[in-house]
Amino acid sequence: MTDEILPADSVVSAAPSPPPATGVMPLLDHLSELRNRLFKSVLAILIASGVGWFLATRVRNYLLDQLPGHKAQVLGPGDAFFIQVKISLTIGLILAMPILLYQLWAFIAPGLTAAERRTIRPWIPLALLLFAIGVGIAYLVLPFAIAFLLSFTDNQLVNGIAATPYFDFVTTLFLVFGLIMEFPIVLYGLALVGIISSTWMAKNRRMIILGIAAFSAIITPGGDLVSPTVLGITMYVLTELTRLAIKRSGR
């Protein structure tokens, strides 16, 4: 009895089908991409901080010029070194911000649709501008904040300022103002996913103002009145501008 020759298509159909994709590789690829983006971000901060090291002494002296006598006291043998490192890292973070924003965009963009990428792309350079505005406002606020805080000293309560707390206050002030100014992007993102709308923001304006006032008082270092007042006013103005942008987008 002769063997029956099957048609080619029957042979193909009889072949075992490949196992279904488990999704493990995409997850691993995603984690690998995240690792690469984080590595590049950290490397950018370190390189920019190396540049900041050469600028740190000049920046330190400018910040000390805001104090009466233009001096602050170090209390430990390593304080001056760690202050230099802290200023260098702060400068590095500010200088590396364009690269950090690009790495963030490059990580999330592949998961977005073409329409979503077109919507979000203009906010990336805007995020850099907002960060620069925040740092600039902190730069302008700093002398007034220090003058307000030191106005409570006298001959009995002298202003023998320790260097480490002072530079902690200054670097925190700059980073807080810079990072908080990114909040309009968060508001716009919440509008995109339907959590808030321009109508909701208009109806709840009083609650938003109260929340901004409380947040500004809590987040700003030092306890002065100047920093939270300026931060709160700036946040409210940006909130209204963001509301108008959300309204123009039809949300």
DRENDO-1510 file (C-alpha; in Angstrom, 1 decimal, always signed):
<recs>
REC; n; res; u; v; w
REC; 1; MET; +0.0; +0.0; +0.0 .
REC; 2; THR; +1.5; +3.3; -1.1 .
REC; 3; ASP; +1.7; +6.3; +1.2 .
REC; 4; GLU; -0.6; +9.1; +0.3 .
REC; 5; ILE; +1.2; +12.3; -0.5 .
REC; 6; LEU; -0.4; +15.2; +1.3 .
REC; 7; PRO; -0.8; +18.6; -0.3 .
REC; 8; ALA; +1.8; +21.2; +0.8 .
REC; 9; ASP; -0.9; +23.4; +2.5 .
REC; 10; SER; -2.0; +20.4; +4.6 .
REC; 11; VAL; +1.6; +19.9; +5.8 .
REC; 12; VAL; +1.9; +23.5; +6.7 .
REC; 13; SER; -1.4; +23.4; +8.6 .
REC; 14; ALA; -0.4; +20.2; +10.4 .
REC; 15; ALA; +2.8; +21.8; +11.7 .
REC; 16; PRO; +2.6; +22.8; +15.4 .
REC; 17; SER; +1.9; +26.5; +16.0 .
REC; 18; PRO; +4.5; +28.5; +17.9 .
REC; 19; PRO; +3.8; +29.1; +21.6 .
REC; 20; PRO; +1.9; +32.3; +22.4 .
REC; 21; ALA; +3.9; +35.2; +23.4 .
REC; 22; THR; +4.2; +35.5; +27.2 .
REC; 23; GLY; +5.0; +39.2; +27.3 .
REC; 24; VAL; +8.2; +38.7; +29.3 .
REC; 25; MET; +10.5; +40.1; +26.7 .
REC; 26; PRO; +8.6; +43.3; +26.2 .
REC; 27; LEU; +8.7; +43.8; +30.0 .
REC; 28; LEU; +12.4; +43.1; +30.1 .
REC; 29; ASP; +12.9; +45.5; +27.2 .
REC; 30; HIS; +10.9; +48.1; +29.0 .
REC; 31; LEU; +13.0; +47.7; +32.2 .
REC; 32; SER; +16.2; +47.8; +30.1 .
REC; 33; GLU; +15.1; +51.0; +28.5 .
REC; 34; LEU; +14.3; +52.5; +31.9 .
REC; 35; ARG; +17.8; +51.5; +33.2 .
REC; 36; ASN; +19.5; +53.1; +30.1 .
REC; 37; ARG; +17.5; +56.3; +30.5 .
REC; 38; LEU; +18.3; +56.5; +34.2 .
REC; 39; PHE; +22.0; +55.8; +33.6 .
REC; 40; LYS; +22.1; +58.6; +31.0 .
REC; 41; SER; +20.3; +61.0; +33.3 .
REC; 42; VAL; +22.7; +60.2; +36.2 .
REC; 43; LEU; +25.7; +60.6; +33.9 .
REC; 44; ALA; +24.4; +63.9; +32.7 .
REC; 45; ILE; +24.0; +65.2; +36.3 .
REC; 46; LEU; +27.5; +64.0; +37.2 .
REC; 47; ILE; +29.1; +65.7; +34.1 .
REC; 48; ALA; +27.2; +68.9; +34.7 .
REC; 49; SER; +28.1; +68.7; +38.4 .
REC; 50; GLY; +31.8; +68.5; +37.3 .
REC; 51; VAL; +31.2; +71.8; +35.5 .
REC; 52; GLY; +29.4; +73.1; +38.6 .
REC; 53; TRP; +32.4; +72.3; +40.7 .
REC; 54; PHE; +34.4; +75.0; +39.0 .
REC; 55; LEU; +31.5; +77.4; +39.4 .
REC; 56; ALA; +30.7; +76.5; +43.0 .
REC; 57; THR; +33.1; +78.9; +44.7 .
REC; 58; ARG; +31.8; +81.8; +42.7 .
REC; 59; VAL; +28.2; +80.8; +43.4 .
REC; 60; ARG; +29.0; +80.2; +47.1 .
REC; 61; ASN; +30.6; +83.7; +47.4 .
REC; 62; TYR; +27.5; +85.3; +45.8 .
REC; 63; LEU; +25.2; +83.5; +48.2 .
REC; 64; LEU; +27.3; +84.6; +51.1 .
REC; 65; ASP; +27.1; +88.2; +49.9 .
REC; 66; GLN; +23.4; +88.1; +50.8 .
REC; 67; LEU; +24.3; +87.8; +54.5 .
REC; 68; PRO; +25.4; +90.7; +56.7 .
REC; 69; GLY; +29.2; +90.6; +56.9 .
REC; 70; HIS; +29.2; +88.3; +53.8 .
REC; 71; LYS; +30.3; +85.4; +56.0 .
REC; 72; ALA; +29.0; +82.2; +57.5 .
REC; 73; GLN; +30.6; +79.9; +60.0 .
REC; 74; VAL; +31.5; +76.2; +59.5 .
REC; 75; LEU; +31.1; +74.0; +62.5 .
REC; 76; GLY; +32.9; +70.9; +61.4 .
REC; 77; PRO; +36.1; +70.1; +59.5 .
REC; 78; GLY; +34.2; +68.6; +56.6 .
REC; 79; ASP; +31.4; +71.2; +56.3 .
REC; 80; ALA; +33.2; +73.4; +53.7 .
REC; 81; PHE; +33.8; +70.3; +51.4 .
REC; 82; PHE; +30.2; +69.1; +51.6 .
REC; 83; ILE; +28.9; +72.6; +51.0 .
REC; 84; GLN; +31.1; +72.7; +47.8 .
REC; 85; VAL; +29.7; +69.3; +46.8 .
REC; 86; LYS; +26.1; +70.3; +47.5 .
REC; 87; ILE; +26.4; +73.5; +45.4 .
REC; 88; SER; +28.1; +71.6; +42.6 .
REC; 89; LEU; +25.2; +69.0; +42.5 .
REC; 90; THR; +22.6; +71.7; +42.6 .
REC; 91; ILE; +24.3; +73.5; +39.6 .
REC; 92; GLY; +24.6; +70.2; +37.9 .
REC; 93; LEU; +20.9; +69.4; +38.3 .
REC; 94; ILE; +20.0; +72.8; +36.9 .
REC; 95; LEU; +22.4; +72.5; +33.9 .
REC; 96; ALA; +21.4; +68.9; +33.2 .
REC; 97; MET; +17.6; +69.6; +33.2 .
REC; 98; PRO; +17.3; +69.8; +29.4 .
REC; 99; ILE; +18.9; +66.3; +29.1 .
REC; 100; LEU; +16.7; +65.0; +31.9 .
REC; 101; LEU; +13.6; +66.2; +30.3 .
REC; 102; TYR; +14.6; +64.7; +26.9 .
REC; 103; GLN; +15.4; +61.3; +28.6 .
REC; 104; LEU; +11.9; +61.4; +30.2 .
REC; 105; TRP; +10.3; +62.2; +26.9 .
REC; 106; ALA; +12.3; +59.5; +25.0 .
REC; 107; PHE; +11.1; +56.9; +27.6 .
REC; 108; ILE; +7.4; +57.7; +27.5 .
REC; 109; ALA; +7.0; +58.6; +23.9 .
REC; 110; PRO; +7.1; +55.0; +22.4 .
REC; 111; GLY; +4.0; +54.2; +24.6 .
REC; 112; LEU; +1.9; +57.0; +23.3 .
REC; 113; THR; -0.2; +57.3; +20.2 .
REC; 114; ALA; +0.8; +59.8; +17.4 .
REC; 115; ALA; -2.0; +62.1; +18.5 .
REC; 116; GLU; -0.8; +62.0; +22.2 .
REC; 117; ARG; +2.8; +62.7; +21.1 .
REC; 118; ARG; +1.7; +65.7; +19.1 .
REC; 119; THR; -0.2; +67.0; +22.2 .
REC; 120; ILE; +2.5; +66.4; +24.7 .
REC; 121; ARG; +5.6; +67.3; +22.7 .
REC; 122; PRO; +5.2; +71.1; +23.0 .
REC; 123; TRP; +5.2; +70.8; +26.8 .
REC; 124; ILE; +8.7; +69.4; +26.9 .
REC; 125; PRO; +10.5; +72.7; +26.1 .
REC; 126; LEU; +7.8; +74.5; +28.2 .
REC; 127; ALA; +8.8; +72.3; +31.1 .
REC; 128; LEU; +12.4; +73.6; +30.8 .
REC; 129; LEU; +11.1; +77.1; +30.6 .
REC; 130; LEU; +9.0; +76.7; +33.7 .
REC; 131; PHE; +11.9; +75.2; +35.6 .
REC; 132; ALA; +14.1; +78.2; +34.6 .
REC; 133; ILE; +11.3; +80.6; +35.7 .
REC; 134; GLY; +11.2; +78.9; +39.1 .
REC; 135; VAL; +15.0; +79.1; +39.6 .
REC; 136; GLY; +14.9; +82.8; +38.4 .
REC; 137; ILE; +12.1; +83.6; +40.9 .
REC; 138; ALA; +14.1; +81.9; +43.7 .
REC; 139; TYR; +17.1; +84.0; +42.7 .
REC; 140; LEU; +15.0; +87.2; +43.0 .
REC; 141; VAL; +13.3; +86.2; +46.2 .
REC; 142; LEU; +16.4; +85.1; +48.1 .
REC; 143; PRO; +17.7; +88.5; +49.3 .
REC; 144; PHE; +14.2; +89.5; +50.5 .
REC; 145; ALA; +13.7; +86.2; +52.3 .
REC; 146; ILE; +17.0; +86.4; +54.1 .
REC; 147; ALA; +16.4; +90.1; +55.0 .
REC; 148; PHE; +13.0; +89.2; +56.5 .
REC; 149; LEU; +14.4; +86.3; +58.5 .
REC; 150; LEU; +17.3; +88.2; +59.8 .
REC; 151; SER; +15.2; +91.2; +60.8 .
REC; 152; PHE; +14.2; +89.3; +64.0 .
REC; 153; THR; +17.8; +89.2; +65.2 .
REC; 154; ASP; +19.2; +91.9; +67.6 .
REC; 155; ASN; +22.1; +92.4; +70.0 .
REC; 156; GLN; +20.9; +89.6; +72.2 .
REC; 157; LEU; +19.8; +87.1; +69.5 .
REC; 158; VAL; +22.8; +87.5; +67.1 .
REC; 159; ASN; +22.9; +86.3; +63.5 .
REC; 160; GLY; +26.0; +84.1; +63.8 .
REC; 161; ILE; +24.8; +82.0; +60.9 .
REC; 162; ALA; +26.2; +78.4; +60.4 .
REC; 163; ALA; +27.2; +77.7; +56.9 .
REC; 164; THR; +25.6; +74.3; +56.5 .
REC; 165; PRO; +22.0; +75.2; +57.5 .
REC; 166; TYR; +22.2; +78.4; +55.4 .
REC; 167; PHE; +23.3; +76.5; +52.2 .
REC; 168; ASP; +20.7; +73.8; +52.9 .
REC; 169; PHE; +18.1; +76.6; +52.9 .
REC; 170; VAL; +19.4; +78.2; +49.7 .
REC; 171; THR; +19.8; +75.0; +47.6 .
REC; 172; THR; +16.3; +73.8; +48.8 .
REC; 173; LEU; +14.8; +77.1; +47.9 .
REC; 174; PHE; +16.1; +77.0; +44.3 .
REC; 175; LEU; +15.2; +73.4; +43.7 .
REC; 176; VAL; +11.7; +73.7; +45.2 .
REC; 177; PHE; +10.9; +76.8; +43.1 .
REC; 178; GLY; +12.2; +75.1; +40.0 .
REC; 179; LEU; +10.5; +71.8; +40.4 .
REC; 180; ILE; +7.1; +73.2; +41.7 .
REC; 181; MET; +6.9; +75.3; +38.6 .
REC; 182; GLU; +6.3; +72.1; +36.6 .
REC; 183; PHE; +2.9; +71.7; +38.1 .
REC; 184; PRO; +1.0; +73.2; +35.1 .
REC; 185; ILE; +2.1; +70.1; +33.1 .
REC; 186; VAL; +0.6; +67.9; +35.8 .
REC; 187; LEU; -2.7; +69.9; +35.6 .
REC; 188; TYR; -2.8; +69.6; +31.8 .
REC; 189; GLY; -2.1; +65.8; +32.0 .
REC; 190; LEU; -5.0; +65.4; +34.5 .
REC; 191; ALA; -7.2; +67.2; +32.0 .
REC; 192; LEU; -6.1; +65.0; +29.2 .
REC; 193; VAL; -7.2; +61.9; +31.0 .
REC; 194; GLY; -10.5; +63.5; +32.1 .
REC; 195; ILE; -9.8; +63.9; +35.9 .
REC; 196; ILE; -10.2; +67.6; +35.8 .
REC; 197; SER; -11.6; +70.2; +33.4 .
REC; 198; SER; -11.5; +73.9; +32.9 .
REC; 199; THR; -15.1; +74.2; +34.1 .
REC; 200; TRP; -14.2; +72.3; +37.3 .
REC; 201; MET; -11.2; +74.5; +37.9 .
REC; 202; ALA; -13.3; +77.6; +37.5 .
REC; 203; LYS; -16.0; +76.3; +39.9 .
REC; 204; ASN; -13.5; +75.4; +42.5 .
REC; 205; ARG; -11.2; +78.4; +42.2 .
REC; 206; ARG; -11.5; +79.3; +45.9 .
REC; 207; MET; -10.6; +75.7; +46.9 .
REC; 208; ILE; -7.6; +75.9; +44.6 .
REC; 209; ILE; -6.4; +79.2; +46.0 .
REC; 210; LEU; -6.7; +77.8; +49.5 .
REC; 211; GLY; -4.7; +74.7; +48.5 .
REC; 212; ILE; -2.0; +76.8; +46.8 .
REC; 213; ALA; -1.7; +79.0; +49.9 .
REC; 214; ALA; -1.3; +76.0; +52.2 .
REC; 215; PHE; +1.0; +74.1; +49.9 .
REC; 216; SER; +3.3; +77.2; +49.4 .
REC; 217; ALA; +3.5; +77.7; +53.2 .
REC; 218; ILE; +4.5; +74.1; +53.8 .
REC; 219; ILE; +6.9; +73.5; +50.9 .
REC; 220; THR; +9.0; +76.6; +51.1 .
REC; 221; PRO; +12.0; +76.3; +53.5 .
REC; 222; GLY; +13.0; +78.9; +56.1 .
REC; 223; GLY; +9.6; +79.9; +57.5 .
REC; 224; ASP; +9.7; +83.4; +56.0 .
REC; 225; LEU; +6.7; +85.2; +54.5 .
REC; 226; VAL; +8.3; +86.3; +51.3 .
REC; 227; SER; +9.0; +82.9; +49.7 .
REC; 228; PRO; +5.5; +81.3; +50.1 .
REC; 229; THR; +3.8; +84.6; +49.1 .
REC; 230; VAL; +5.8; +84.9; +45.9 .
REC; 231; LEU; +5.5; +81.1; +45.2 .
REC; 232; GLY; +1.7; +81.2; +45.8 .
REC; 233; ILE; +1.1; +84.1; +43.6 .
REC; 234; THR; +3.2; +82.6; +40.8 .
REC; 235; MET; +1.4; +79.2; +41.1 .
REC; 236; TYR; -2.0; +80.9; +41.0 .
REC; 237; VAL; -1.1; +82.9; +37.8 .
REC; 238; LEU; +0.2; +79.7; +36.2 .
REC; 239; THR; -2.9; +77.8; +37.3 .
REC; 240; GLU; -5.2; +80.4; +35.5 .
REC; 241; LEU; -3.0; +80.3; +32.4 .
REC; 242; THR; -3.2; +76.5; +32.4 .
REC; 243; ARG; -7.0; +76.6; +32.8 .
REC; 244; LEU; -7.2; +78.8; +29.7 .
REC; 245; ALA; -5.0; +76.3; +27.8 .
REC; 246; ILE; -7.2; +73.4; +28.9 .
REC; 247; LYS; -10.3; +75.4; +27.9 .
REC; 248; ARG; -8.8; +76.1; +24.4 .
REC; 249; SER; -8.2; +72.4; +24.0 .
REC; 250; GLY; -11.9; +71.7; +24.5 .
REC; 251; ARG; -11.7; +70.2; +27.9 .
</recs>
